[in-house]
Amino acid sequence: MLSGGDDGVPDGIGMARLAWTRLPTGDAEGAGPSTSAAAAGDELFSAAAVESLDYEVIENYAYREEQAQRSKFWVPYYVMLKWLFSLLIGVGTGLAAIFINLAVENFSGWKYTATFAIIKHSYFVGFFVYTIFNLALVFSSVYIVTNYAPAAAGSGIPEIKGYLNGVDTHGILLFRTLVGKIFGSIGSVGGGLALGKEGPLVHTGACIASLLGQGGSAKYHLSSRWVRIFESDRDRRDLVTCGCAAGVAAAFRAPVGGVLFALEEVTSWWRSHLMWRVFFTSAVVAVVVRSAMNWCNSGKCGHFGAGGFIIWDISGGQEDYSYQELFPMAIIGVIGGLLGALFNQLTLYITKWRRTYLHKKGKRVQIFEACLISLVTSTISFVLPLLRKCSPCPQLGANSGIECPHPPGTDGNFVNFYCSKDKEYNDLATIFFNTQDDAIRNLFSAKTFHEYSAQSLITFLVMFYSLAVVTFGTAVPAGQFVPGIMIGSTYGRLVGMFVVKYYKKLNIEEGTYALLGAASFLGGSMRMTVSLCVIMVEITNNLKLLPLIMLVLLVSKAVGDFFNEGLYEEQARLRGIPLLDSRPKQVMRNMNAKDACKNQKVICLPRVSRVIDIVSVLRTNKHNGFPVVDRGQNGESLVIGLILRSHLLVLLQAKVDFQNSPFPCGPGVLNRHNFSDFVKPASSKGKSIDDIHLTEDELGLYLDLAPFLNPSPYIVPEDMSLAKVYNLFRQLGLRHIFVVPRPSRVVGLITRKDLLLEEDGNTVMAELQSTSGLAEWQTAGR
């Protein structure tokens, strides 16, 4: 390693040396404690095809130079673009939700209308048409996903949750993933599979936000340079958070629930300014969706009707409840916790088996599996209602607004499915032979006592629960919100029938218990509380049931937590996404930073490195960050910063910074790069060392790393509690933390008042305590 570190490079390296201590070489016995703590997970990340995001600002020379060149109008322009993008994310996500709902409702309407018309003449021909219609839609969905957008499979929420936690999975935010998610959701949901479109809508909103943040898609020539201002992972993270909230708001018409979902379930970092933009985005979605609903109410949307967007208005249902009902409601919470935990465990086992044995056999197997499940689902939903006898229509009030039986191909209660008489309906077909949104509306409906028999509800619960478990994990876009509501509302209605029968009170509605059952299953499976509670209130338009929803959610979550983790956490772990939970494990409090990295080997680069040495380091390991060392005045090795793998690849590919001299470069050659040159495209693998070709002469040249490294990365002493390191790493969204021996001297001590800067004209006055005054301040009890 070469000296010459004090040549006046204006990027803070000289100051950084004062705060850094000696770093042992990688071959020394004590190398382990001084390694980068974040490098420990790089091998895990590469094995799972994921990579950490750089939420930390790399304050190298290019960054400082760009900051200095910005005009006074840049900050207002930056803030204005953030609000403009929040508006565009809301509009884009709302339009995507409208398109998906219009397509699903019209495909379902055409399917049911044709089937009802045909079965009047031939049951088997009707069954054939119904099955082929579903099979064609599911085939289109799985073909799009397997051949064009593999990252569009599943709900996408575990991957987005990982992204906002600091982990990027390749391909999850690309343009083709967005297209595959939209059209794949239409095929899978319209094809009648036991899954929903709500989870994919969250992923869709995140994709729209990410594409806007990076200025579009360069691959498909859909990009604009004037909006390419959000080049850091930190800015993109905020936009993706807005997209997640917009997705929930569009799926459930629940803007407040969308904000709370983003806060509670997916994001790991939050602040008040982000809250305002997320709330604004959700409000825009609500306006767009409401405008579409008003337009469709005029009959311009084909079969799209009241069943299009999820909102199950039960405001005209049960007005009050007694303390006697709290016990059966608590039982609903217990059932939801048990069934939700079982659902998580079964889907985990089946998905693991599917990924280990089935999906490794190729795309054809994935397509065949999805088509086979479609055939089984169609057969069950068409054949099972025949096992139930038709029931005579009940006496309904003139003002009830319910028609028995309802006309074929329209949404409503009391489906006439192959009944011999006109005034009869099939209660099992009322659930099975409907879109999921309409079936839930039927289960939630008030003033419909004795519409369903207990035998029909139990049959549907067993069959649909099994189908939902098997379908989850197939190569199609799949959400679990609506299937969970279907399952929960079924056993909730069963408990409601029991309460009506044995309590013999006239003001008890079975639909109310169906709602509580839906909330309990979602709480037991997904383990959400606050956001789910608000979503359920918003989609049912009944604030009086808020205390009851809170009760069942608390009970179901407590029961579910006793057995396993939530659905998204389990699936994220299965996919190899290393999520950091909100708090460290208890064992970390008895460990220190040295214990966490004691088996690691430090891989350092000298400040002026030979190109061939850099290439060798990049080829022989997968680390994404390397300490950079330099010779001090006494000949000792001093750490001067951290350089990222991606930055090294940019420098090797550009070749403009190669030099013949093994000495540090001067400050006059540092303006060859802009900060944007080092930006990695969102959800992209970026550059690879295999893509860079260098000649023998170029390999013998040198490269000064000082202008491009981060001179002030976060460091912790080796004896710091691992729990404190964990909190620092997660709350700041870091990628690397250096672990060093305890510093030998104190340069200063910063307190709260030192961070309250006083602006006097153009000069910012900041009082930092010096070492000479340290004892005086400590004596004063500061």
QUIPEZI-V485482 format. One line per field, one symbol per residue. phi: phi as a letter, one per 30 degrees, with the letter a starting at -180 (. if undefined). burial: b if it has 24 or more other C-alpha atoms within 12 Angstrom, else e. A space follows every 50 residues. Layout:
phi=???
burial=???
This chain:
phi=.cdjdcciddbiddddddcccdcdddcddcdedcdddddecddddddcib bdccdddddddddddddddddddddedddddddddddddddddddddddd ddddddddddddddddddddcaddddddddddddddddddddddddcbbe dddididedddddddjbccejdbddddddddddddddddddiddabcdee dddddddddddddcijcddchbbbddcdccccdddddddddddddddddd dchbddddddddddccdcbbadddedddddddddedddddddddddddic ciddbdddcdacdcdccddbbcdddddddddedddddddddddddddddd ddddddcddddjdddddddddddddddddddcdeeddcddcddddcddcd iccbdddeicdldhddchcdcdcbbcddddcdcadddddddddddchbdi dcddddddddedddddddddddjddbdbccddeddedddddddddddddd dcdhcdcccdddddddddddddddccicbddddddddddchbdddedddd ddddddddddddcaddeddddddddicddcddbddddddcbcddddbdcc cdccbdeccddddddddddcacdcabdccbdddciddcdclbbddddddd ddddidcdbdddceddddcccdbcdddcddedhbdidbdddccbdddddd dbbddedcdcdbddbbddcdeddddddddddcidcbbdcbddedbcdabc cdddccdccbiccccbccdcddcdddddddid
burial=bbbbbbeebbbbbbebbebbbbbbbeeeeebbbbbbbbbbbbeebbeebb bbbbbbbbbbbbbbeeeeeeeeeeeeeeeebbbebbbbbbbbbbbbbbbb bbbbbbbbbbbbbbbbbebeeeeeebbebbbbbbbbbbbbbbbbbbbbbb bbbbbbbbbbbbbbbbbbbbbbbbbbbbbbbbbbbbbbbbbbbbbbbbbb bbbbbbbbbbbbbbbbbeeeeeeeeeebbbbbbbbbbbbbbbbbbbbbbb bbbbbbbbbbbbbbbbbbbbeeebbebbbbbbbbbbbbbbebbeebeeee bbbbbbbbbbbbbbbbbbeebeeebeebbbbbbbbbbbbbbbbbbbbbeb bbebeeeebeeeeeebbbbbbbbbbbbbbbbbbbbbebbbbbbeeeeeee ebbbbbebbbbbbbbbbbbeeeebbbbbbbbbbbbbbbbbbbbbbbbbbb bbbbebbbbbbebbbbbbbbbbbbbbbbbbbbbbbbbbbbbbbbbbbbbb eeeeeeebbbbbbbbbbbbbbbbbbbbbbbbbbbbbbbbbbbbebbebbb bbbbbbbbbbbeebbbbbbbbbbbbbbbbbbeeeeeeeeeebbbbbbbeb bbbbbbbbbbbbbbbebbeeebbbbbbbbbbbeeeebbbbbbbbbbbbbb bbbebebbbeeebbbeeeebeebbbebbbbbbbbeeeebeeeeeeeebbe bbbbbbbbbbbbbbbbbbbbbbbbbbbbbbbebbbbbbbbbeeeeeeeee eeeeeeeeeeeeeeeeeeeeeeeeeeeeeeee
